[in-house]
Amino acid sequence: MKKILGRAIAFILLASSLFAGVTASVNTDTIYSGDVVNYTISADGKNPKFPNLNTIAGYGVMGVSTSQSVNIINGNYKSTVSKTYSFAPTRSLIIPSYKVSVGGKVYKTNEIKVTIVKPSKAKRGSKFSVSMKINKSNVFVGEPIKVDVVFKYKLDAQADKIMITPLKMSDFWIKSSGKPVKTQQGDTIIQTYHYLVFPQKQGDFEIKPVEVNIGMFSRRNRGGNIFNDPFFDTFDQTLEWKKIVSNKLFVHVKPLPGNLEVYGKYNIKASVDKTVVRANKPVNLTIKIDGIGNIDDIKKFPIDIDDVVVYSDEPKIRAGMNGGVYRGVFTQKIALIADRDFVIPAIKFSYFDQDLKKVVTKETKPISIKVKGGNKAEITPKISTAQNLKSGNKQSTTTVKKEVLFKGVYGYLYIFIGFLLGILASIAYVKFAKKRVLKEEMPIIKKIKKAKSDKELFEVLLPYGKSDDFIKEILETLEENIYGKTKSKIEKKEIIQYFLDLD
């Protein structure tokens, strides 16, 4: 049995070498720009050597696959090895001839022409069609436009795969409603994709056609088999694509008055968590805008109040399609710190009203904040200053003036001695005061040591950040740790030493 099997294999290999040959083919020679071409080289014979292709006609090879089969043709055995190269050209080209070695003999493949064609609109009565429509074509910047992509197909239409490209537009915000709405009219299924687009600048724009790729598998018999049984026939199963396109659309976009960017209908509100606060403690202000329109284009509000430290979070916007309109809420949180009473001014917000067709400005009411214990933030410790020294000298001078009553040499001697003693007393007082302060520590240093988190340390240092560059840098690092993704290490010792050096 083994001898018979060995002779059969030897006969197959011998026959395959006798019928050696090389062919080249493509899955299709007419494609749309960007479609994938499968270029296959098939060699009959023993151990063929195929070319190592990284590019074909200037286009990169996306993938390579190999297959092998043994067939019987007119009673003769033939071994065939095939290698397929996939690439996606964007222009018409000619695939050049390549060399393939089989059994020591070199063969050349045939050249193949591949033609790029433009996709066509579906013909009347076709089983597949796609179209676009809009509700208006003359709009303002930021004004929403409804765009519907409608794909239709007959109930008896056959397709193994359908791919619809999403809507793409430059200079427009595009919001999709999600899954398509499916309906049926007679023998036709209709899928409607709803979009809401917001123009970002003025001008005339073209909405490019939407493409639909319809794929169907083709099965090609590659010949007989050694068992002469149709069950063992080998097939090439490839997905062949047909592309249809929709119509084009055109939009004229006008600028909003006063260089505005926001269109729609909105309400604005400002609120605080407290109106009475201790000195150098934060008051949290919240600005909230809700409404319909291009709410994503609302910019961050700047707040500037004299002698008030202001820290503002980045705005947060929650928005989405609701009842066929784009609705959302804009929220911005701001921390305000001061050591005296202050007023949060009215916050103004202007937009182009979609119903009134004019610019509308809405504003919040001013908010008065009462600050208790209005002492200035302590940047330096309370130690003896030049004013203290002057105070000490004044007391000595007063003593001297009394001693001037003494006349003569003794009087002047007493004046000199009193003046000297006054200076020595002042120096001793300053040294004693410094030791006492260092012993008791500055209040700011105590607060720094007590801070257990980046957020607590941020609140302690915030009053000093407006006029101090070093502290401002520390605050920026803390802000990134709290609200960002960074975890930079903050050395408290350096901050404490900074305040000591400042003293």
HELIX and SHEET records of a PDB file:
HELIX    1   1 LYS A    2  LEU A   18  1                                  17    
HELIX    2   2 PRO A  230  PHE A  232  5                                   3    
HELIX    3   3 PRO A  257  ASN A  259  5                                   3    
HELIX    4   4 ILE A  295  ASP A  297  5                                   3    
HELIX    5   5 ALA A  386  GLU A  403  1                                  18    
HELIX    6   6 VAL A  409  GLU A  440  1                                  32    
HELIX    7   7 PRO A  443  LYS A  450  1                                   8    
HELIX    8   8 ASP A  454  LEU A  461  1                                   8    
HELIX    9   9 LEU A  462  TYR A  464  5                                   3    
HELIX   10  10 ASP A  469  TYR A  483  1                                  15    
HELIX   11  11 LYS A  492  LEU A  502  1                                  11    
SHEET    1   A 4 GLY A  21  VAL A  26  0                                        
SHEET    2   A 4 VAL A  37  ASP A  44 -1                                        
SHEET    3   A 4 ASN A  76  PHE A  87 -1                                        
SHEET    4   A 4 GLY A  63  ILE A  73 -1                                        
SHEET    1   B 3 THR A  30  TYR A  32  0                                        
SHEET    2   B 3 ILE A 112  VAL A 117  1                                        
SHEET    3   B 3 LEU A  93  ILE A  95 -1                                        
SHEET    1   C 2 THR A  55  ILE A  56  0                                        
SHEET    2   C 2 TYR A  59  GLY A  60 -1                                        
SHEET    1   D 2 LYS A  99  VAL A 102  0                                        
SHEET    2   D 2 LYS A 105  LYS A 108 -1                                        
SHEET    1   E 4 SER A 120  LYS A 121  0                                        
SHEET    2   E 4 PHE A 235  VAL A 245  1                                        
SHEET    3   E 4 GLU A 211  ASN A 221 -1                                        
SHEET    4   E 4 LYS A 161  ILE A 164 -1                                        
SHEET    1   F 4 PHE A 128  ILE A 134  0                                        
SHEET    2   F 4 ILE A 145  LYS A 154 -1                                        
SHEET    3   F 4 THR A 188  PRO A 199 -1                                        
SHEET    4   F 4 PHE A 172  SER A 176 -1                                        
SHEET    1   G 4 PHE A 128  ILE A 134  0                                        
SHEET    2   G 4 ILE A 145  LYS A 154 -1                                        
SHEET    3   G 4 THR A 188  PRO A 199 -1                                        
SHEET    4   G 4 VAL A 181  GLN A 185 -1                                        
SHEET    1   H 3 ASN A 138  PHE A 140  0                                        
SHEET    2   H 3 LEU A 249  LYS A 254  1                                        
SHEET    3   H 3 GLY A 203  ILE A 207 -1                                        
SHEET    1   I 6 VAL A 309  SER A 312  0                                        
SHEET    2   I 6 VAL A 325  ILE A 337 -1                                        
SHEET    3   I 6 VAL A 283  GLY A 293 -1                                        
SHEET    4   I 6 TYR A 263  VAL A 272 -1                                        
SHEET    5   I 6 LYS A 348  ASP A 353  1                                        
SHEET    6   I 6 LYS A 358  GLU A 363 -1                                        
SHEET    1   J 3 VAL A 276  ARG A 278  0                                        
SHEET    2   J 3 ILE A 367  LYS A 372  1                                        
SHEET    3   J 3 PHE A 342  ILE A 344 -1                                        
SHEET    1   K 3 VAL A 309  SER A 312  0                                        
SHEET    2   K 3 VAL A 325  ILE A 337 -1                                        
SHEET    3   K 3 LYS A 316  ASN A 322 -1                                        
END                                                                             
